[in-house]
Amino acid sequence: MADKTFVNGFYFKVKETKFGEIIKLGINIQQFAEFVKEHKDGEYLNMDILRSRETKKPYAVLDTYKKEETKEEPKPEDNIGGSELPF
């Protein structure tokens, strides 16, 4: 994975209860709003919630994956309605 961009303004607390693990999320709105302004690229801001290997604490990183746009050229055999019919 490339360099991680940690999301500012997200704070996690992990609590163990008799019902299982609960992850509480706190958002510092001012810090997060500044982060969004800086990293916004379109309508969505995608993040991944990961867990530290050492401390097992969750943290948020910016998901910067961009799907590569590929333009497929039509193949000659895809020419339906052309003059060369197979029969």
N, CA, C and O atoms as a Tinker XYZ file with bonds, in Angstrom:
   348  protein
     1  N      0.841000   -1.173000    0.000000    73     2
     2  CA     0.000000    0.000000    0.000000    64     1     3
     3  C      0.887000    1.237000    0.000000    63     2     4     5
     4  O      1.945000    1.247000    0.630000    81     3
     5  N      0.465000    2.264000   -0.694000    73     3     6
     6  CA     1.213000    3.514000   -0.746000    64     5     7
     7  C      1.158000    4.190000    0.618000    63     6     8     9
     8  O      0.590000    3.656000    1.571000    81     7
     9  N      1.757000    5.371000    0.693000    73     7    10
    10  CA     1.725000    6.122000    1.946000    64     9    11
    11  C      0.294000    6.332000    2.402000    63    10    12    13
    12  O     -0.588000    6.627000    1.595000    81    11
    13  N      0.068000    6.178000    3.691000    73    11    14
    14  CA    -1.273000    6.333000    4.249000    64    13    15
    15  C     -1.528000    7.796000    4.592000    63    14    16    17
    16  O     -0.652000    8.484000    5.116000    81    15
    17  N     -2.732000    8.259000    4.290000    73    15    18
    18  CA    -3.181000    9.578000    4.702000    64    17    19
    19  C     -4.200000    9.368000    5.802000    63    18    20    21
    20  O     -5.327000    8.942000    5.549000    81    19
    21  N     -3.795000    9.670000    7.023000    73    19    22
    22  CA    -4.681000    9.470000    8.161000    64    21    23
    23  C     -5.764000   10.543000    8.163000    63    22    24    25
    24  O     -5.489000   11.711000    7.891000    81    23
    25  N     -6.987000   10.143000    8.469000    73    23    26
    26  CA    -8.125000   11.056000    8.478000    64    25    27
    27  C     -8.112000   11.849000    9.775000    63    26    28    29
    28  O     -8.152000   11.274000   10.863000    81    27
    29  N     -8.057000   13.164000    9.659000    73    27    30
    30  CA    -8.070000   14.034000   10.841000    64    29    31
    31  C     -9.486000   14.169000   11.380000    63    30    32    33
    32  O    -10.451000   14.268000   10.622000    81    31
    33  N     -9.591000   14.170000   12.694000    73    31    34
    34  CA   -10.864000   14.440000   13.333000    64    33    35
    35  C    -11.664000   13.201000   13.711000    63    34    36    37
    36  O    -12.740000   13.331000   14.296000    81    35
    37  N    -11.174000   12.000000   13.395000    73    35    38
    38  CA   -11.869000   10.767000   13.776000    64    37    39
    39  C    -11.163000   10.153000   14.973000    63    38    40    41
    40  O     -9.948000    9.959000   14.955000    81    39
    41  N    -11.933000    9.847000   16.018000    73    39    42
    42  CA   -11.373000    9.271000   17.231000    64    41    43
    43  C    -12.200000    8.048000   17.625000    63    42    44    45
    44  O    -13.427000    8.107000   17.690000    81    43
    45  N    -11.512000    6.951000   17.883000    73    43    46
    46  CA   -12.176000    5.676000   18.174000    64    45    47
    47  C    -11.902000    5.240000   19.599000    63    46    48    49
    48  O    -10.816000    5.462000   20.133000    81    47
    49  N    -12.896000    4.618000   20.206000    73    47    50
    50  CA   -12.751000    3.960000   21.499000    64    49    51
    51  C    -13.333000    2.562000   21.342000    63    50    52    53
    52  O    -14.442000    2.388000   20.836000    81    51
    53  N    -12.574000    1.581000   21.781000    73    51    54
    54  CA   -13.032000    0.193000   21.711000    64    53    55
    55  C    -13.425000   -0.238000   23.112000    63    54    56    57
    56  O    -12.640000   -0.128000   24.054000    81    55
    57  N    -14.647000   -0.728000   23.236000    73    55    58
    58  CA   -15.137000   -1.197000   24.537000    64    57    59
    59  C    -15.582000   -2.643000   24.410000    63    58    60    61
    60  O    -16.290000   -3.013000   23.473000    81    59
    61  N    -15.161000   -3.439000   25.351000    73    59    62
    62  CA   -15.621000   -4.821000   25.432000    64    61    63
    63  C    -16.820000   -4.850000   26.368000    63    62    64    65
    64  O    -16.757000   -4.350000   27.491000    81    63
    65  N    -17.905000   -5.436000   25.899000    73    63    66
    66  CA   -19.101000   -5.568000   26.723000    64    65    67
    67  C    -19.502000   -7.036000   26.756000    63    66    68    69
    68  O    -18.899000   -7.870000   26.082000    81    67
    69  N    -20.508000   -7.337000   27.532000    73    67    70
    70  CA   -20.983000   -8.720000   27.577000    64    69    71
    71  C    -21.645000   -9.120000   26.253000    63    70    72    73
    72  O    -21.867000  -10.302000   25.991000    81    71
    73  N    -21.956000   -8.118000   25.427000    73    71    74
    74  CA   -22.577000   -8.385000   24.129000    64    73    75
    75  C    -21.560000   -8.452000   22.998000    63    74    76    77
    76  O    -21.912000   -8.728000   21.851000    81    75
    77  N    -20.308000   -8.200000   23.323000    73    75    78
    78  CA   -19.260000   -8.204000   22.312000    64    77    79
    79  C    -18.555000   -6.859000   22.271000    63    78    80    81
    80  O    -18.747000   -6.008000   23.140000    81    79
    81  N    -17.742000   -6.690000   21.248000    73    79    82
    82  CA   -16.956000   -5.473000   21.107000    64    81    83
    83  C    -17.795000   -4.349000   20.496000    63    82    84    85
    84  O    -18.535000   -4.558000   19.535000    81    83
    85  N    -17.663000   -3.162000   21.071000    73    83    86
    86  CA   -18.331000   -1.972000   20.537000    64    85    87
    87  C    -17.243000   -0.958000   20.209000    63    86    88    89
    88  O    -16.385000   -0.662000   21.041000    81    87
    89  N    -17.285000   -0.434000   19.002000    73    87    90
    90  CA   -16.354000    0.618000   18.606000    64    89    91
    91  C    -17.128000    1.922000   18.562000    63    90    92    93
    92  O    -18.070000    2.078000   17.785000    81    91
    93  N    -16.716000    2.856000   19.407000    73    91    94
    94  CA   -17.368000    4.165000   19.464000    64    93    95
    95  C    -16.553000    5.134000   18.622000    63    94    96    97
    96  O    -15.323000    5.142000   18.678000    81    95
    97  N    -17.256000    5.955000   17.838000    73    95    98
    98  CA   -16.611000    6.918000   16.962000    64    97    99
    99  C    -16.972000    8.323000   17.399000    63    98   100   101
   100  O    -18.148000    8.651000   17.556000    81    99
   101  N    -15.957000    9.152000   17.594000    73    99   102
   102  CA   -16.162000   10.566000   17.871000    64   101   103
   103  C    -15.567000   11.362000   16.717000    63   102   104   105
   104  O    -14.480000   11.041000   16.237000    81   103
   105  N    -16.266000   12.388000   16.274000    73   103   106
   106  CA   -15.793000   13.193000   15.151000    64   105   107
   107  C    -15.638000   14.633000   15.620000    63   106   108   109
   108  O    -16.597000   15.250000   16.083000    81   107
   109  N    -14.422000   15.166000   15.496000    73   107   110
   110  CA   -14.186000   16.577000   15.726000    64   109   111
   111  C    -14.560000   17.263000   14.418000    63   110   112   113
   112  O    -13.819000   17.181000   13.438000    81   111
   113  N    -15.691000   17.929000   14.401000    73   111   114
   114  CA   -16.274000   18.448000   13.171000    64   113   115
   115  C    -15.359000   19.465000   12.499000    63   114   116   117
   116  O    -15.217000   19.443000   11.277000    81   115
   117  N    -14.747000   20.340000   13.254000    73   115   118
   118  CA   -13.879000   21.356000   12.661000    64   117   119
   119  C    -12.663000   20.708000   11.990000    63   118   120   121
   120  O    -12.328000   21.053000   10.857000    81   119
   121  N    -12.002000   19.772000   12.680000    73   119   122
   122  CA   -10.839000   19.091000   12.095000    64   121   123
   123  C    -11.237000   18.294000   10.857000    63   122   124   125
   124  O    -10.534000   18.311000    9.847000    81   123
   125  N    -12.361000   17.600000   10.941000    73   123   126
   126  CA   -12.792000   16.774000    9.814000    64   125   127
   127  C    -13.215000   17.643000    8.630000    63   126   128   129
   128  O    -12.937000   17.292000    7.484000    81   127
   129  N    -13.883000   18.772000    8.887000    73   127   130
   130  CA   -14.294000   19.671000    7.805000    64   129   131
   131  C    -13.073000   20.205000    7.055000    63   130   132   133
   132  O    -13.087000   20.291000    5.827000    81   131
   133  N    -12.026000   20.562000    7.784000    73   131   134
   134  CA   -10.794000   21.030000    7.148000    64   133   135
   135  C    -10.156000   19.911000    6.319000    63   134   136   137
   136  O     -9.653000   20.152000    5.221000    81   135
   137  N    -10.183000   18.695000    6.852000    73   135   138
   138  CA    -9.637000   17.541000    6.132000    64   137   139
   139  C    -10.415000   17.310000    4.840000    63   138   140   141
   140  O     -9.818000   17.043000    3.797000    81   139
   141  N    -11.736000   17.409000    4.902000    73   139   142
   142  CA   -12.578000   17.199000    3.722000    64   141   143
   143  C    -12.278000   18.252000    2.669000    63   142   144   145
   144  O    -12.138000   17.922000    1.491000    81   143
   145  N    -12.177000   19.508000    3.072000    73   143   146
   146  CA   -11.869000   20.578000    2.118000    64   145   147
   147  C    -10.556000   20.314000    1.396000    63   146   148   149
   148  O    -10.434000   20.573000    0.199000    81   147
   149  N     -9.582000   19.800000    2.126000    73   147   150
   150  CA    -8.256000   19.557000    1.559000    64   149   151
   151  C     -8.229000   18.342000    0.627000    63   150   152   153
   152  O     -7.493000   18.341000   -0.360000    81   151
   153  N     -9.024000   17.308000    0.927000    73   151   154
   154  CA    -8.931000   16.042000    0.194000    64   153   155
   155  C    -10.139000   15.712000   -0.665000    63   154   156   157
   156  O    -10.164000   14.658000   -1.301000    81   155
   157  N    -11.127000   16.570000   -0.702000    73   155   158
   158  CA   -12.349000   16.281000   -1.462000    64   157   159
   159  C    -12.026000   16.207000   -2.959000    63   158   160   161
   160  O    -11.372000   17.086000   -3.520000    81   159
   161  N    -12.502000   15.140000   -3.577000    73   159   162
   162  CA   -12.310000   14.948000   -5.011000    64   161   163
   163  C    -13.595000   14.336000   -5.552000    63   162   164   165
   164  O    -13.663000   13.127000   -5.775000    81   163
   165  N    -14.596000   15.149000   -5.760000    73   163   166
   166  CA   -15.882000   14.642000   -6.217000    64   165   167
   167  C    -16.904000   14.675000   -5.103000    63   166   168   169
   168  O    -16.792000   15.445000   -4.149000    81   167
   169  N    -17.909000   13.815000   -5.247000    73   167   170
   170  CA   -19.033000   13.791000   -4.313000    64   169   171
   171  C    -18.754000   13.031000   -3.033000    63   170   172   173
   172  O    -19.371000   13.302000   -2.003000    81   171
   173  N    -17.823000   12.073000   -3.086000    73   171   174
   174  CA   -17.567000   11.194000   -1.947000    64   173   175
   175  C    -16.140000   11.327000   -1.460000    63   174   176   177
   176  O    -15.234000   11.679000   -2.214000    81   175
   177  N    -15.961000   11.038000   -0.183000    73   175   178
   178  CA   -14.643000   10.922000    0.423000    64   177   179
   179  C    -14.609000    9.526000    1.025000    63   178   180   181
   180  O    -15.255000    9.269000    2.041000    81   179
   181  N    -13.865000    8.632000    0.410000    73   179   182
   182  CA   -13.832000    7.240000    0.853000    64   181   183
   183  C    -12.708000    7.027000    1.861000    63   182   184   185
   184  O    -11.596000    7.533000    1.708000    81   183
   185  N    -13.042000    6.256000    2.898000    73   183   186
   186  CA   -12.079000    5.957000    3.951000    64   185   187
   187  C    -12.093000    4.470000    4.241000    63   186   188   189
   188  O    -13.081000    3.779000    3.994000    81   187
   189  N    -10.984000    3.993000    4.767000    73   187   190
   190  CA   -10.884000    2.621000    5.264000    64   189   191
   191  C    -10.660000    2.693000    6.768000    63   190   192   193
   192  O     -9.850000    3.488000    7.244000    81   191
   193  N    -11.375000    1.866000    7.509000    73   191   194
   194  CA   -11.156000    1.749000    8.945000    64   193   195
   195  C    -10.279000    0.524000    9.136000    63   194   196   197
   196  O    -10.685000   -0.596000    8.825000    81   195
   197  N     -9.090000    0.739000    9.643000    73   195   198
   198  CA    -8.113000   -0.327000    9.836000    64   197   199
   199  C     -7.845000   -0.510000   11.321000    63   198   200   201
   200  O     -8.309000    0.271000   12.151000    81   199
   201  N     -7.091000   -1.552000   11.641000    73   199   202
   202  CA    -6.757000   -1.831000   13.039000    64   201   203
   203  C     -5.248000   -2.026000   13.132000    63   202   204   205
   204  O     -4.657000   -2.773000   12.352000    81   203
   205  N     -4.640000   -1.351000   14.086000    73   203   206
   206  CA    -3.201000   -1.445000   14.288000    64   205   207
   207  C     -2.816000   -2.875000   14.668000    63   206   208   209
   208  O     -3.488000   -3.515000   15.478000    81   207
   209  N     -1.742000   -3.362000   14.080000    73   207   210
   210  CA    -1.274000   -4.722000   14.413000    64   209   211
   211  C     -0.766000   -4.795000   15.851000    63   210   212   213
   212  O     -0.998000   -5.780000   16.552000    81   211
   213  N     -0.076000   -3.746000   16.279000    73   211   214
   214  CA     0.533000   -3.767000   17.612000    64   213   215
   215  C     -0.483000   -3.520000   18.717000    63   214   216   217
   216  O     -0.585000   -4.302000   19.663000    81   215
   217  N     -1.237000   -2.427000   18.594000    73   215   218
   218  CA    -2.132000   -2.025000   19.686000    64   217   219
   219  C     -3.572000   -2.479000   19.486000    63   218   220   221
   220  O     -4.379000   -2.424000   20.413000    81   219
   221  N     -3.891000   -2.923000   18.284000    73   219   222
   222  CA    -5.256000   -3.365000   17.924000    64   221   223
   223  C     -6.259000   -2.224000   17.937000    63   222   224   225
   224  O     -7.465000   -2.470000   17.900000    81   223
   225  N     -5.785000   -0.970000   17.990000    73   223   226
   226  CA    -6.681000    0.186000   17.993000    64   225   227
   227  C     -7.092000    0.513000   16.558000    63   226   228   229
   228  O     -6.266000    0.446000   15.648000    81   227
   229  N     -8.363000    0.867000   16.350000    73   227   230
   230  CA    -8.802000    1.241000   15.002000    64   229   231
   231  C     -8.365000    2.657000   14.639000    63   230   232   233
   232  O     -8.184000    3.514000   15.504000    81   231
   233  N     -8.202000    2.875000   13.348000    73   231   234
   234  CA    -7.896000    4.202000   12.830000    64   233   235
   235  C     -8.436000    4.305000   11.413000    63   234   236   237
   236  O     -8.707000    3.292000   10.768000    81   235
   237  N     -8.592000    5.531000   10.933000    73   235   238
   238  CA    -9.160000    5.764000    9.602000    64   237   239
   239  C     -8.086000    6.322000    8.678000    63   238   240   241
   240  O     -7.311000    7.199000    9.060000    81   239
   241  N     -8.052000    5.791000    7.443000    73   239   242
   242  CA    -7.152000    6.305000    6.419000    64   241   243
   243  C     -7.968000    6.637000    5.171000    63   242   244   245
   244  O     -9.007000    6.032000    4.904000    81   243
   245  N     -7.478000    7.596000    4.430000    73   243   246
   246  CA    -8.121000    8.008000    3.195000    64   245   247
   247  C     -7.924000    6.935000    2.137000    63   246   248   249
   248  O     -6.803000    6.468000    1.931000    81   247
   249  N     -8.998000    6.537000    1.465000    73   247   250
   250  CA    -8.930000    5.569000    0.370000    64   249   251
   251  C     -8.718000    6.364000   -0.914000    63   250   252   253
   252  O     -9.621000    7.064000   -1.373000    81   251
   253  N     -7.529000    6.255000   -1.488000    73   251   254
   254  CA    -7.181000    7.037000   -2.672000    64   253   255
   255  C     -7.230000    6.212000   -3.949000    63   254   256   257
   256  O     -6.756000    6.665000   -4.991000    81   255
   257  N     -7.794000    5.012000   -3.889000    73   255   258
   258  CA    -7.857000    4.148000   -5.065000    64   257   259
   259  C     -8.702000    4.793000   -6.153000    63   258   260   261
   260  O     -9.801000    5.281000   -5.890000    81   259
   261  N     -8.191000    4.793000   -7.359000    73   259   262
   262  CA    -8.923000    5.296000   -8.518000    64   261   263
   263  C     -8.947000    4.189000   -9.563000    63   262   264   265
   264  O     -7.902000    3.666000   -9.950000    81   263
   265  N    -10.125000    3.842000  -10.009000    73   263   266
   266  CA   -10.268000    2.826000  -11.037000    64   265   267
   267  C     -9.757000    3.394000  -12.354000    63   266   268   269
   268  O    -10.117000    4.502000  -12.752000    81   267
   269  N     -8.915000    2.619000  -13.020000    73   267   270
   270  CA    -8.375000    3.070000  -14.291000    64   269   271
   271  C     -9.444000    2.998000  -15.363000    63   270   272   273
   272  O    -10.112000    1.977000  -15.525000    81   271
   273  N     -9.597000    4.083000  -16.087000    73   271   274
   274  CA   -10.561000    4.129000  -17.184000    64   273   275
   275  C     -9.932000    3.461000  -18.394000    63   274   276   277
   276  O     -8.871000    3.882000  -18.857000    81   275
   277  N    -10.578000    2.424000  -18.909000    73   275   278
   278  CA   -10.086000    1.759000  -20.112000    64   277   279
   279  C    -11.156000    1.854000  -21.174000    63   278   280   281
   280  O    -12.324000    1.541000  -20.943000    81   279
   281  N    -10.733000    2.289000  -22.332000    73   279   282
   282  CA   -11.658000    2.370000  -23.455000    64   281   283
   283  C    -11.379000    1.184000  -24.360000    63   282   284   285
   284  O    -10.291000    1.048000  -24.921000    81   283
   285  N    -12.366000    0.346000  -24.489000    73   283   286
   286  CA   -12.224000   -0.829000  -25.345000    64   285   287
   287  C    -12.578000   -0.464000  -26.770000    63   286   288   289
   288  O    -13.642000    0.091000  -27.043000    81   287
   289  N    -11.665000   -0.784000  -27.675000    73   287   290
   290  CA   -11.921000   -0.566000  -29.087000    64   289   291
   291  C    -12.813000   -1.701000  -29.583000    63   290   292   293
   292  O    -12.578000   -2.857000  -29.231000    81   291
   293  N    -13.825000   -1.402000  -30.387000    73   291   294
   294  CA   -14.667000   -2.478000  -30.909000    64   293   295
   295  C    -13.861000   -3.394000  -31.819000    63   294   296   297
   296  O    -13.067000   -2.935000  -32.641000    81   295
   297  N    -14.074000   -4.679000  -31.660000    73   295   298
   298  CA   -13.375000   -5.679000  -32.467000    64   297   299
   299  C    -14.074000   -5.803000  -33.817000    63   298   300   301
   300  O    -15.290000   -5.630000  -33.901000    81   299
   301  N    -13.331000   -6.096000  -34.856000    73   299   302
   302  CA   -13.953000   -6.223000  -36.179000    64   301   303
   303  C    -15.057000   -7.278000  -36.230000    63   302   304   305
   304  O    -16.037000   -7.107000  -36.955000    81   303
   305  N    -14.913000   -8.369000  -35.469000    73   303   306
   306  CA   -15.935000   -9.411000  -35.497000    64   305   307
   307  C    -17.205000   -8.994000  -34.772000    63   306   308   309
   308  O    -18.228000   -9.673000  -34.869000    81   307
   309  N    -17.148000   -7.879000  -34.044000    73   307   310
   310  CA   -18.336000   -7.359000  -33.373000    64   309   311
   311  C    -19.203000   -6.504000  -34.285000    63   310   312   313
   312  O    -20.199000   -5.933000  -33.841000    81   311
   313  N    -18.839000   -6.415000  -35.532000    73   311   314
   314  CA   -19.552000   -5.568000  -36.489000    64   313   315
   315  C    -20.845000   -6.253000  -36.925000    63   314   316   317
   316  O    -20.896000   -6.898000  -37.972000    81   315
   317  N    -21.869000   -6.106000  -36.122000    73   315   318
   318  CA   -23.162000   -6.709000  -36.421000    64   317   319
   319  C    -23.891000   -5.820000  -37.403000    63   318   320   321
   320  O    -23.918000   -4.600000  -37.247000    81   319
   321  N    -24.476000   -6.425000  -38.406000    73   319   322
   322  CA   -25.194000   -5.659000  -39.401000    64   321   323
   323  C    -24.282000   -5.208000  -40.533000    63   322   324   325
   324  O    -24.717000   -4.492000  -41.435000    81   323
   325  N    -23.031000   -5.619000  -40.492000    73   323   326
   326  CA   -22.109000   -5.279000  -41.568000    64   325   327
   327  C    -22.406000   -6.111000  -42.809000    63   326   328   329
   328  O    -23.321000   -6.933000  -42.811000    81   327
   329  N    -21.634000   -5.893000  -43.851000    73   327   330
   330  CA   -21.876000   -6.581000  -45.104000    64   329   331
   331  C    -21.342000   -8.005000  -45.113000    63   330   332   333
   332  O    -21.720000   -8.784000  -45.988000    81   331
   333  N    -20.489000   -8.370000  -44.188000    73   331   334
   334  CA   -19.923000   -9.713000  -44.185000    64   333   335
   335  C    -20.686000  -10.595000  -43.208000    63   334   336   337
   336  O    -20.370000  -10.603000  -42.018000    81   335
   337  N    -21.678000  -11.334000  -43.678000    73   335   338
   338  CA   -22.450000  -12.239000  -42.843000    64   337   339
   339  C    -21.844000  -13.634000  -42.937000    63   338   340   341
   340  O    -21.328000  -14.004000  -43.992000    81   339
   341  N    -21.893000  -14.412000  -41.865000    73   339   342
   342  CA   -21.257000  -15.732000  -41.859000    64   341   343
   343  C    -22.001000  -16.772000  -42.704000    63   342   344   345
   344  O    -21.499000  -17.891000  -42.810000    81   343
   345  N    -23.131000  -16.494000  -43.299000    73   343   346
   346  CA   -23.854000  -17.485000  -44.110000    64   345   347
   347  C    -24.223000  -16.947000  -45.455000    63   346   348
   348  O    -24.834000  -17.654000  -46.257000    81   347
